[in-house]
Every structure is written in structure tokens, then in C-alpha cells.
């Protein structure tokens, strides 16, 4: 099995053309590889948070691989299913979630790709934005008319809130690369042949739960490499007086954007607070529909003992996407929603999500709104 990188160029609209560059990861049992930043060699490995090596938290590579069987949702919604746990967002659940709207206050959950060339963005292509003049004539500021522009960005950019498609990660099974539900990965320059973002059904709306870890820990933000364990999720439920359940979206706030605002950008793809893989059985038992973070979801480094490949480096991504069929939100912007939730002391709300229909795409910008 080898790591593949898929470059996908896609859609143009009448007033905005968008060139999308997507990276698709494949978990190999024989190797580990996370692409270094452009123009750099492979960085020196970082030590994981020491708590991940303690007996109560220590998880081995073999235990992660066993999760590929014990946590699998393959076949649950039929052999041809490409939506995974989004099937749990039924019409009835959407109606139930809509009853959470009390104040009519809407808050964006998205951060768009930054034009700032920094260490935490531009990993999968430079972000560019420019006016586009189809006439070739100079703009005349004294006359009326229309203006159009062009923007280029990578859908997996480190500063873009995006939702991963179920083809974003694959595993090796019986000598071939497969994505969720056993479909062939079918990676090519054209994109994914199965489980792509345009084949996952959209839009949808459901109940969302914000898990505000800095608030729980009485800090402004979690330090990079801080793991979040099942006990932390249990503690949050007690604090917020709620229970995460079937069909919910779970949004994990680590305070990544608050930290960036205070101290500046850092390589948050390599060193980040996030979920430890031991939370995956907990999330599977709760039967959630969608999982998101303001960083990369996985605590980085992962702290997995032994092994290699994506199952060792990004096990939350691997198990969630390829095994459970649960799409992930990376780089969500949860600062505003955290403020609104804390003001109301209410961390559940109605959420709408409208992915872009990028044909064969590995991801879409996370166009989502929380409504209180």
C-alpha cells in the first residue's frame, strides 16, 4: 500500500471561479507518511503528550487496527451506501433539532482560507484572490458596471473550515485500497470514484453539541499536543447538563483560533490539541452523525505506540472516515458560537450544513450555521 495524493481541479461559477486542490490520504500498514510543508524536508518527529503513554491511556497500533472491525459501520445501510452516519440525520431528527431555536440568533461556524502565507496554511496550494476582467480593458472607476473575481484555494488548507468526504481516507483490505463500506478507493487525478462529497447527500440540518474544552478546563485555549480523553467528554456532559446521542453533530473546541490570535500561527497540522483515539468507541456507542474540531480532530502527535501509516499518525481520521463512515470537520471556527453558548449556558443548538457539490471531491468548504 502506498500513500497517494490526489489533486482535484473543479468548478467554475458565473461570478466566481474556484480551483480546488484536495489531498486524499491512504492508510498503509507498512509505512507512515504525512506530507511535509512545501519546500521542506521531513521534519524531526515530535514527542507526544506524556499522558498518552500512561497505562490508563496507552493505545497500541494493534488496538487501533482491531477498531477497524469492532467499530465498523460497513454494510449497516446497505452495500451501496456512500453516506455513512449522515444517514442518521433523518427528517424527524431535523424537526426535533429545529425546536432548539429560541432566540433566532445565527452564528457562522466557518473560517475561510487565509490569504496570509503562514506556517499553518498553503499546504495544498497557494490561496489567491483577484479581480478578473473578461473584456481585457482597464476598469473605469467613473462608470457603473459589474465586477467579477477569481479565487483559488486548497480544500484541505490548514486555515479553511472544511468537511471531509468519506473517500478522504482509505485502508488496505485483502490487497487493495478501499474506502468506507468496502468501495474501491479509485483515486485518480479526476478525484474519487466512490464516497466523494457530491455522493454523500446534501444539505442537512441536525442538533449540534459544542464541547468547549478550554471552558471546562478554565483556560483560554488548550496547549498544542493536549489530548482529549473519554473521561473529558463525560465531564463535559455533566458540566453542560446534556447527553450526546444518535444523529448529533459533535464540535470540539480546543481554542486553536484563540491561541493563534494571541501567539500567531504555528504548524497546527503537526502539533495540535485534539481527540485521543481512545474516544472512538465512546463516539461509536453514542452513534453520532458528524464530528468536528477547530483543529485537525486528532491530537498531534497521536501518541499511538508502534505501527505506522495513517492508523498510527491520524487514527481518529482513519477510524472515523474509513471505518465508521463519519465525516469530519477540520478547522471549524467555534469562537463565536462558544461565546453565544456560554452567554446562554446552552451548548446544544440547531445547525445547518450545505456542502458544495464538488464532483469526485475529497472535501468541501464547511458552509455551516448555528442557530440558537
C-alpha positions as CSV (number, residue, x, y, z in Angstrom):
1,X,0.0,0.0,0.0
2,X,1.3,3.5,-0.8
3,X,0.3,7.0,0.2
4,X,-1.5,8.8,-2.6
5,X,-2.1,12.5,-3.1
6,X,-5.0,13.4,-5.3
7,X,-5.1,16.8,-7.0
8,X,-8.6,17.8,-8.0
9,X,-9.4,20.8,-10.1
10,X,-13.1,21.7,-10.1
11,X,-16.0,24.0,-10.5
12,X,-16.4,27.5,-12.0
13,X,-19.4,29.7,-11.3
14,X,-20.6,32.8,-13.3
15,X,-19.2,35.3,-10.9
16,X,-16.5,33.2,-9.1
17,X,-14.2,30.5,-10.4
18,X,-12.8,28.2,-7.8
19,X,-9.8,25.9,-8.4
20,X,-9.9,23.2,-5.7
21,X,-6.8,21.2,-4.7
22,X,-7.6,18.3,-2.5
23,X,-5.3,15.9,-0.7
24,X,-6.6,12.3,-0.1
25,X,-4.8,10.1,2.4
26,X,-4.4,6.3,2.3
27,X,-3.5,4.3,5.5
28,X,-0.8,1.8,4.9
29,X,0.1,-1.0,7.3
30,X,3.7,-0.8,6.1
31,X,4.6,2.9,6.3
32,X,3.7,6.3,7.8
33,X,3.9,9.5,5.9
34,X,2.4,12.9,6.4
35,X,3.3,15.3,3.6
36,X,5.8,18.0,4.8
37,X,5.1,21.6,4.1
38,X,6.0,22.6,0.6
39,X,9.7,23.2,0.0
40,X,10.7,21.5,3.3
41,X,12.2,18.1,4.1
42,X,10.6,15.6,6.6
43,X,10.6,17.3,10.0
44,X,12.0,15.7,13.1
45,X,9.3,13.7,14.9
46,X,7.8,15.4,18.0
47,X,7.3,13.6,21.2
48,X,3.6,13.0,22.2
49,X,2.0,14.3,25.3
50,X,3.4,12.2,28.2
51,X,-0.1,11.3,29.4
52,X,-0.8,9.3,26.2
53,X,1.9,6.8,27.3
54,X,0.5,6.3,30.8
55,X,-1.1,2.8,31.4
56,X,-4.6,4.1,31.6
57,X,-4.4,5.9,28.2
58,X,-1.8,3.9,26.3
59,X,-3.1,2.6,22.9
60,X,-1.1,0.4,20.6
61,X,-1.2,0.2,16.9
62,X,-2.6,-3.3,17.0
63,X,-5.5,-2.0,19.2
64,X,-6.2,0.7,16.5
65,X,-6.3,-1.9,13.8
66,X,-8.7,-4.0,15.8
67,X,-11.0,-1.0,15.8
68,X,-11.3,-1.5,12.1
69,X,-13.5,-4.5,12.9
70,X,-15.1,-3.6,16.3
71,X,-16.2,-0.1,15.3
72,X,-17.2,-0.8,11.7
73,X,-20.4,0.5,10.1
74,X,-19.8,-1.2,6.8
75,X,-23.0,-2.7,5.4
76,X,-25.2,-1.0,8.1
77,X,-27.1,1.0,5.5
78,X,-26.7,-1.4,2.6
79,X,-23.8,-2.5,0.4
80,X,-24.1,0.6,-1.9
81,X,-24.3,3.2,0.8
82,X,-21.9,6.2,0.4
83,X,-23.3,8.5,3.1
84,X,-22.3,6.7,6.3
85,X,-23.5,8.2,9.5
86,X,-25.2,11.1,7.7
87,X,-28.0,8.5,7.3
88,X,-28.7,9.1,11.0
89,X,-29.8,12.7,10.2
90,X,-33.4,11.8,9.4
91,X,-36.3,14.2,8.8
92,X,-37.6,13.5,12.3
93,X,-34.3,14.4,13.9
94,X,-34.1,17.6,11.9
95,X,-37.6,18.6,13.1
96,X,-36.6,17.8,16.7
97,X,-33.4,19.9,16.3
98,X,-35.4,22.8,14.9
99,X,-37.2,23.0,18.3
100,X,-33.9,24.2,19.8
101,X,-34.3,27.6,18.1
102,X,-35.4,30.1,20.7
103,X,-33.7,33.4,20.1
104,X,-33.2,33.4,16.3
105,X,-29.5,34.2,16.6
106,X,-27.4,32.7,13.8
107,X,-23.7,32.3,14.0
108,X,-21.2,31.1,11.3
109,X,-19.1,28.1,12.0
110,X,-16.7,28.7,9.1
111,X,-13.2,30.1,8.7
112,X,-12.2,30.8,5.1
113,X,-8.8,30.0,3.7
114,X,-6.4,32.8,4.6
115,X,-4.5,34.9,2.0
116,X,-1.7,35.2,4.6
117,X,1.2,32.9,3.7
118,X,1.8,31.3,7.1
119,X,3.1,28.1,8.5
120,X,-0.5,26.7,9.1
121,X,-1.8,27.3,5.6
122,X,-0.9,26.9,1.9
123,X,0.0,23.2,2.5
124,X,-2.1,22.1,-0.5
125,X,-1.7,25.0,-2.9
126,X,-1.5,28.8,-2.6
127,X,-4.6,30.8,-1.9
128,X,-5.1,33.5,-4.4
129,X,-7.9,36.1,-4.9
130,X,-8.0,38.5,-7.8
131,X,-10.4,40.6,-9.9
132,X,-11.0,39.1,-13.3
133,X,-11.7,41.3,-16.4
134,X,-13.1,39.3,-19.3
135,X,-13.0,42.3,-21.6
136,X,-9.3,42.9,-21.2
137,X,-10.0,46.6,-20.9
138,X,-8.9,48.7,-17.9
139,X,-11.5,49.2,-15.2
140,X,-13.0,52.7,-15.3
141,X,-13.9,53.9,-11.8
142,X,-16.0,56.7,-13.1
143,X,-18.5,54.4,-14.8
144,X,-21.0,51.9,-13.5
145,X,-20.9,48.2,-14.4
146,X,-20.2,44.7,-12.9
147,X,-17.2,43.2,-11.2
148,X,-16.2,39.5,-11.0
149,X,-13.4,37.8,-9.4
150,X,-11.5,34.5,-9.2
151,X,-10.3,32.6,-6.1
152,X,-8.0,29.6,-5.8
153,X,-7.7,27.6,-2.6
154,X,-7.0,24.1,-1.4
155,X,-10.0,22.4,0.2
156,X,-7.8,20.8,2.9
157,X,-5.9,24.1,3.6
158,X,-4.9,24.5,7.2
159,X,-7.0,27.6,7.7
160,X,-10.1,26.6,5.7
161,X,-13.0,25.1,7.6
162,X,-13.9,22.0,5.5
163,X,-15.9,18.8,5.7
164,X,-14.0,15.7,4.7
165,X,-15.7,13.3,2.3
166,X,-15.7,9.6,3.1
167,X,-13.2,9.0,0.3
168,X,-10.6,11.2,2.0
169,X,-9.1,8.2,3.9
170,X,-8.8,4.6,2.8
171,X,-7.4,1.4,4.2
172,X,-5.8,-1.7,2.8
173,X,-8.0,-4.7,2.8
174,X,-7.4,-8.0,1.0
175,X,-4.6,-6.5,-1.0
176,X,-6.5,-3.4,-2.3
177,X,-7.2,0.1,-1.2
178,X,-10.8,0.6,-0.1
179,X,-12.9,3.5,1.3
180,X,-15.8,3.3,3.7
181,X,-18.2,0.4,3.1
182,X,-15.6,-1.5,1.1
183,X,-15.8,0.5,-2.1
184,X,-12.6,0.7,-4.2
185,X,-10.8,3.9,-3.4
186,X,-10.4,4.6,-7.1
187,X,-8.1,7.6,-6.6
188,X,-7.0,9.4,-9.8
189,X,-6.4,12.9,-10.9
190,X,-10.1,13.2,-11.6
191,X,-10.8,12.6,-7.9
192,X,-12.6,9.7,-6.0
193,X,-14.7,7.1,-7.8
194,X,-16.8,6.5,-4.7
195,X,-17.8,8.2,-1.4
196,X,-17.0,11.6,-2.8
197,X,-18.5,14.8,-1.3
198,X,-21.1,15.1,-4.1
199,X,-22.3,11.5,-3.5
200,X,-23.0,11.9,0.3
201,X,-26.3,13.7,0.1
202,X,-26.9,17.4,1.0
203,X,-27.8,19.7,2.5
204,X,-28.7,18.6,6.1
205,X,-29.6,20.0,9.5
206,X,-29.4,18.5,12.9
207,X,-28.7,19.0,16.6
208,X,-25.1,20.1,17.3
209,X,-23.3,19.9,20.6
210,X,-20.4,22.2,21.3
211,X,-17.8,20.6,23.6
212,X,-15.8,23.6,24.9
213,X,-12.7,22.1,26.4
214,X,-11.0,25.4,27.3
215,X,-14.1,26.5,29.2
216,X,-14.2,23.2,31.0
217,X,-10.5,23.4,31.9
218,X,-10.7,27.1,32.9
219,X,-8.1,28.2,30.3
220,X,-8.2,30.4,27.2
221,X,-7.1,27.5,25.0
222,X,-5.6,24.0,25.2
223,X,-1.9,23.9,24.6
224,X,-0.8,22.0,21.4
225,X,-0.4,18.2,22.0
226,X,-3.1,18.2,24.6
227,X,-5.1,15.0,24.3
228,X,-8.9,14.8,25.0
229,X,-10.0,11.5,26.5
230,X,-13.4,9.8,27.0
231,X,-13.3,11.0,30.6
232,X,-13.2,14.6,29.4
233,X,-16.3,14.0,27.2
234,X,-18.1,12.5,30.2
235,X,-17.1,15.5,32.3
236,X,-18.3,17.9,29.7
237,X,-21.7,16.2,29.6
238,X,-22.1,16.7,33.3
239,X,-21.0,20.3,33.1
240,X,-23.3,21.1,30.2
241,X,-26.2,19.0,31.6
242,X,-26.8,17.2,28.3
243,X,-26.1,13.8,26.6
244,X,-24.7,13.4,23.2
245,X,-26.8,11.0,21.2
246,X,-27.7,9.4,17.9
247,X,-27.7,11.7,14.8
248,X,-25.9,14.6,16.7
249,X,-23.0,16.7,15.4
250,X,-20.2,16.9,18.0
251,X,-18.0,20.0,17.7
252,X,-14.8,20.0,19.7
253,X,-13.4,23.4,20.6
254,X,-9.7,23.3,21.6
255,X,-9.2,27.1,21.3
256,X,-6.9,26.8,18.3
257,X,-8.1,30.2,16.9
258,X,-7.8,31.9,20.2
259,X,-4.3,30.6,20.6
260,X,-3.4,31.7,17.0
261,X,-4.8,35.2,17.7
262,X,-2.7,35.6,20.8
263,X,0.6,34.0,19.7
264,X,0.5,33.8,16.0
265,X,0.4,30.8,13.6
266,X,2.2,27.5,14.1
267,X,2.2,24.2,12.3
268,X,-1.1,23.1,13.7
269,X,-1.3,20.1,11.4
270,X,1.8,18.7,13.1
271,X,1.3,19.9,16.7
272,X,-2.3,20.2,17.9
273,X,-4.7,19.6,20.8
274,X,-7.3,17.1,19.8
275,X,-9.1,13.8,20.4
276,X,-7.1,10.8,21.5
277,X,-8.1,7.6,19.6
278,X,-9.5,6.1,22.8
279,X,-12.6,8.3,22.3
280,X,-13.6,6.4,19.2
281,X,-15.5,3.6,21.0
282,X,-17.3,6.2,23.1
283,X,-18.4,8.1,19.9
284,X,-19.4,4.9,18.2
285,X,-21.6,4.0,21.1
286,X,-23.3,7.4,21.0
287,X,-23.9,6.9,17.3
288,X,-23.1,10.5,16.2
289,X,-23.6,11.7,12.6
290,X,-20.8,14.2,12.3
291,X,-17.6,15.1,14.2
292,X,-15.7,18.3,14.0
293,X,-12.8,20.3,15.5
294,X,-11.3,23.7,15.3
295,X,-8.0,22.0,14.5
296,X,-7.4,18.6,12.9
297,X,-9.5,16.4,15.2
298,X,-6.6,14.1,16.1
299,X,-4.3,15.1,18.9
300,X,-0.9,15.6,17.2
301,X,1.3,13.7,17.8
302,X,-1.2,10.9,18.3
303,X,0.7,9.0,21.0
304,X,0.0,5.6,19.4
305,X,2.5,3.0,20.4
306,X,4.2,1.2,17.5
307,X,3.0,0.7,14.0
308,X,3.0,3.1,11.1
309,X,0.7,4.7,8.5
310,X,-2.3,6.9,9.0
311,X,-3.7,4.4,11.5
312,X,-0.7,5.4,13.7
313,X,-0.4,9.0,12.7
314,X,-4.0,10.1,12.4
315,X,-6.1,7.3,13.9
316,X,-9.2,9.4,14.6
317,X,-9.3,10.3,10.9
318,X,-8.8,6.7,9.8
319,X,-11.4,5.1,12.1
320,X,-14.0,7.9,11.8
321,X,-13.9,8.2,8.0
322,X,-12.9,4.8,6.6
323,X,-14.4,2.6,9.3
324,X,-17.4,4.3,11.0
325,X,-18.3,6.4,7.9
326,X,-18.4,9.5,10.0
327,X,-17.4,12.7,8.1
328,X,-15.0,15.0,9.8
329,X,-14.9,18.8,10.0
330,X,-11.4,20.2,10.2
331,X,-10.5,23.8,11.2
332,X,-14.0,24.8,12.2
333,X,-14.4,28.3,13.6
334,X,-16.0,27.9,17.0
335,X,-15.0,31.1,18.8
336,X,-18.3,33.0,18.1
337,X,-20.5,30.0,18.8
338,X,-18.6,29.4,22.1
339,X,-19.4,32.9,23.2
340,X,-23.1,32.7,22.3
341,X,-23.4,29.3,24.0
342,X,-21.6,30.4,27.2
343,X,-23.8,33.5,27.4
344,X,-26.9,31.3,27.3
345,X,-25.3,28.4,29.3
346,X,-26.7,26.2,26.5
347,X,-24.3,24.2,24.4
348,X,-26.8,22.5,22.1
349,X,-28.2,24.2,19.0
350,X,-29.7,23.8,15.6
351,X,-27.1,23.5,12.8
352,X,-27.4,23.6,9.1
353,X,-24.7,22.3,6.7
354,X,-24.6,22.9,2.9
355,X,-21.5,21.3,1.3
356,X,-20.5,22.3,-2.2
357,X,-21.2,19.6,-4.8
358,X,-17.7,19.2,-6.0
359,X,-17.8,16.2,-8.3
360,X,-15.4,13.4,-7.2
361,X,-14.2,15.8,-4.4
362,X,-12.4,14.7,-1.2
363,X,-13.9,17.6,0.8
364,X,-15.9,20.8,0.6
365,X,-15.7,24.1,2.4
366,X,-17.7,23.8,5.6
367,X,-20.6,26.2,5.0
368,X,-22.5,25.9,8.3
369,X,-24.6,28.0,10.6
370,X,-25.5,27.5,14.3
371,X,-28.9,28.9,15.3
372,X,-29.9,29.5,18.9
